[in-house]
Amino acid sequence: MVSSQAMNTPNSRPIVLCLSGHDPSGGAGLQADIEALLAQGCHAAPAVTALTVQDTRDVSDFRVLDPAWVLAQAEAVIADLPVAAIKLGMLGSLEMVDTVTGIVRRRPGVPLVCDPVLRAGGGGALGRDEVAQAIRERLLPLCRIATPNLPEARLLAELPEGSADACAERLLEHCEHLLITGGHGDESEVHNRLYARDGDRQTFTCVRLPGSYHGSGCTLASALAGRLALGEELASAVRSALDYTWRTLRDAEAPGRGQYLPRRLPLDFAN
């Protein structure tokens, strides 16, 4: 029989506050955040910013929550739990960007990972175009690192045909570090480029896997937030998160009629 003392061992896992949307297919959004953070040995504190109607193929509709409700969720977490990192996902409206900016400012010094979710994996919009501008001007300056894929980086930088380098040059005026992921091309290798405002640049390559995936960006950003919450240095945390994300895609499954879903937890996790 397990003693009550053993059952009540204080939780030493780092806490990551996640402000993201809910995906009912379970492939992206808060479920991706929770699973990826569990896999890093962290505890996710998920605050819902939006509800979506989507499946493994695409999003068909979304509703951004009342900002007051989102603020209340975050305040409850911050007042009770020692937040070690913050991960941002889908925001969806200018009002939500403002609300989240205020939340983040309450935790100065806490690493902030911003995944600028502007499009679903199937291409559907998850916010108006001006949301990208608001994220660039209000949230990127507060980030430790932003993790857009190349299409999102182009939206943020307002460069419809821009290369990763061109987007980074414009966006580093606003943020300290930028990881532009290359999973949306068709090269045999994926090039993920880490940029720093001081001019440092690193490229992480991996073999491109066949198929398309739903929730890879959420998985990467959450894993990265977890590594930073654990105290890992930034470049090392990026490599750890990229390696983990690649493994989740390698082991992905296709439970629906659309994209593959990353397998973020091992099959025997519950055991």
C-alpha positions in Angstrom: 0.0 0.0 0.0 1.3 3.5 -0.9 1.6 5.8 2.0 -0.2 9.1 2.0 3.2 10.9 2.4 4.5 9.3 -0.8 1.3 10.2 -2.6 1.6 13.9 -1.7 5.2 14.5 -2.7 5.5 18.2 -3.7 5.5 18.7 -7.5 9.0 19.7 -8.6 8.2 19.8 -12.4 8.5 23.3 -14.0 5.2 25.0 -14.7 4.6 26.3 -18.2 1.6 28.6 -18.7 0.1 27.9 -22.2 -2.2 30.5 -23.8 -3.5 28.7 -26.9 -6.7 27.6 -28.7 -8.5 24.3 -28.4 -8.4 21.8 -31.3 -11.1 19.2 -31.0 -9.2 16.7 -33.2 -6.4 16.7 -30.5 -3.7 17.2 -33.1 -2.8 20.8 -32.3 -3.6 23.5 -29.8 -3.7 22.9 -26.1 -3.7 19.2 -26.3 -0.4 19.4 -28.3 1.0 21.7 -25.6 0.1 19.5 -22.7 1.4 16.3 -24.3 4.7 17.9 -25.5 5.3 19.4 -22.1 4.6 16.2 -20.3 7.2 14.6 -22.5 9.8 17.2 -21.4 9.0 16.5 -17.7 7.1 19.7 -17.3 3.6 20.6 -16.1 1.3 22.5 -18.5 -1.1 25.1 -17.1 -3.4 25.5 -20.1 -5.5 28.7 -20.5 -7.9 28.6 -23.4 -7.9 31.6 -25.8 -10.1 30.3 -28.5 -12.4 27.4 -29.6 -12.1 26.0 -33.1 -14.1 23.8 -35.4 -11.5 21.7 -37.1 -10.5 18.1 -38.0 -7.3 16.6 -39.2 -7.8 18.2 -42.6 -8.4 21.9 -41.8 -10.2 24.5 -39.7 -13.7 25.6 -40.7 -14.5 28.1 -37.9 -13.2 29.6 -34.7 -14.4 31.8 -31.8 -12.1 33.8 -29.7 -13.0 33.8 -26.0 -14.0 36.9 -24.0 -10.6 38.4 -23.1 -11.8 38.9 -19.5 -12.2 35.1 -19.2 -8.7 34.5 -20.6 -7.3 37.1 -18.2 -9.1 35.4 -15.3 -7.6 32.0 -16.2 -4.1 33.3 -16.4 -4.4 35.3 -13.2 -5.6 32.2 -11.4 -2.5 30.3 -12.6 0.0 33.1 -11.9 -1.4 33.7 -8.4 -1.0 30.0 -7.5 1.7 28.4 -9.5 5.4 29.3 -10.0 5.4 29.8 -13.7 8.8 29.0 -15.2 7.9 29.7 -18.9 5.0 30.9 -21.0 4.0 29.5 -24.4 1.7 31.4 -26.8 -0.3 29.8 -29.5 -3.5 30.9 -31.3 -4.7 34.4 -30.2 -7.0 35.2 -33.1 -8.0 38.8 -32.5 -6.4 42.2 -31.7 -8.2 42.2 -28.3 -6.6 38.9 -27.4 -3.2 40.1 -28.4 -3.6 43.1 -26.1 -4.9 40.9 -23.3 -2.0 38.4 -23.6 0.5 41.3 -23.8 -0.7 42.5 -20.4 -0.5 39.0 -19.0 3.1 38.5 -20.2 4.2 41.9 -18.8 3.2 40.7 -15.4 5.9 38.0 -15.5 9.1 39.9 -16.5 12.1 37.6 -16.8 10.0 34.5 -17.5 11.0 33.0 -20.9 8.3 33.6 -23.5 8.0 31.4 -26.6 5.6 32.8 -29.2 4.2 30.4 -31.8 2.4 32.9 -34.1 -0.5 30.6 -35.1 -2.0 32.4 -38.1 -3.0 29.5 -40.4 -4.0 25.9 -39.7 -2.0 23.1 -41.3 -4.7 22.8 -44.0 -4.3 26.5 -44.8 -7.4 27.9 -43.1 -7.0 31.4 -41.5 -6.9 31.6 -37.6 -7.1 35.3 -37.4 -7.4 38.5 -39.4 -4.3 39.9 -41.2 -4.0 42.7 -38.7 -3.4 40.1 -35.9 0.0 39.4 -37.5 0.9 43.1 -37.3 -0.2 43.3 -33.7 1.8 40.2 -32.7 4.9 41.6 -34.5 4.7 45.0 -32.8 3.4 44.1 -29.3 4.4 40.6 -28.5 7.6 39.9 -30.4 9.5 42.5 -28.3 8.6 40.6 -25.2 9.7 37.1 -26.5 12.7 35.1 -25.7 12.1 33.5 -29.1 9.4 33.3 -31.8 8.9 30.1 -33.8 7.1 30.8 -37.1 7.2 28.6 -40.1 8.1 30.3 -43.3 4.5 31.1 -44.4 3.9 32.7 -40.9 7.2 34.5 -41.0 6.2 36.1 -44.3 2.9 37.2 -42.8 4.6 38.7 -39.8 7.2 40.4 -41.9 4.7 41.5 -44.6 6.9 39.9 -47.3 4.7 37.6 -49.3 7.6 36.1 -51.3 10.4 36.7 -48.8 13.1 34.2 -48.0 13.7 33.1 -44.4 16.8 35.4 -44.3 14.8 38.4 -45.6 12.0 37.8 -43.1 14.5 37.4 -40.2 16.2 40.7 -41.1 12.9 42.5 -40.7 11.6 40.6 -37.7 14.8 40.8 -35.7 14.0 44.5 -35.4 11.3 43.4 -33.0 12.5 40.2 -31.3 15.6 38.9 -29.7 15.6 35.4 -31.3 13.8 33.8 -34.2 13.5 30.2 -35.2 12.0 29.9 -38.8 11.1 26.3 -39.5 11.4 24.9 -43.0 8.9 22.1 -42.9 6.6 23.6 -45.6 9.0 23.2 -48.5 9.8 20.3 -50.7 13.5 19.8 -50.3 14.9 16.4 -49.2 16.2 18.0 -46.0 14.4 20.4 -43.7 16.4 23.5 -42.8 15.4 25.1 -39.5 17.1 28.5 -39.0 17.8 30.1 -35.7 18.6 33.8 -35.9 19.7 36.2 -33.1 19.6 40.0 -33.1 23.4 40.1 -32.6 23.9 38.4 -36.0 24.5 34.9 -34.8 22.9 32.3 -37.0 22.6 28.5 -36.8 21.0 26.0 -39.1 19.6 22.7 -37.9 18.9 20.2 -40.6 16.9 16.9 -40.5 15.6 14.4 -43.1 12.2 15.4 -44.5 9.5 12.9 -43.7 6.8 11.9 -46.1 3.3 13.2 -45.6 1.8 16.3 -43.9 1.4 16.8 -40.2 -1.1 18.6 -38.0 0.2 20.2 -34.9 4.0 20.1 -35.5 4.4 23.8 -34.8 2.5 23.6 -31.5 4.6 20.6 -30.6 7.9 22.3 -31.3 7.0 25.6 -29.5 5.8 23.7 -26.4 8.8 21.4 -26.3 11.0 24.5 -26.6 9.2 26.3 -23.8 9.6 23.2 -21.6 13.3 23.0 -22.3 13.7 26.7 -21.3 11.6 26.1 -18.2 14.0 23.4 -17.3 16.9 25.9 -17.5 18.4 24.7 -20.8 20.5 27.3 -22.8 18.6 28.6 -25.8 20.5 27.0 -28.7 20.6 23.7 -26.9 16.9 23.9 -26.1 16.2 24.6 -29.8 18.1 21.5 -30.8 16.4 19.4 -28.1 12.9 20.6 -29.2 13.7 20.0 -32.9 15.0 16.5 -32.2 12.0 15.7 -30.1 9.5 17.1 -32.7 11.1 15.1 -35.5 10.7 11.9 -33.5 7.0 12.7 -32.9 6.6 13.1 -36.7 8.5 10.0 -37.5 6.2 8.0 -35.2 3.0 9.9 -36.2 -0.3 8.2 -36.8 -3.2 8.9 -39.1 -6.4 8.4 -37.0 -8.6 10.5 -39.3 -9.0 11.3 -43.0 -6.5 14.1 -43.2 -3.0 14.9 -41.9 -0.9 12.8 -39.6 -0.9 13.6 -35.9 2.4 13.7 -34.0 2.9 11.0 -31.4 4.1 13.1 -28.6 3.9 10.5 -25.9 5.2 6.9 -26.0 2.5 4.2 -26.2 3.4 3.0 -22.7 3.4 6.5 -21.2 0.5 5.6 -18.8 2.3 2.6 -17.5 
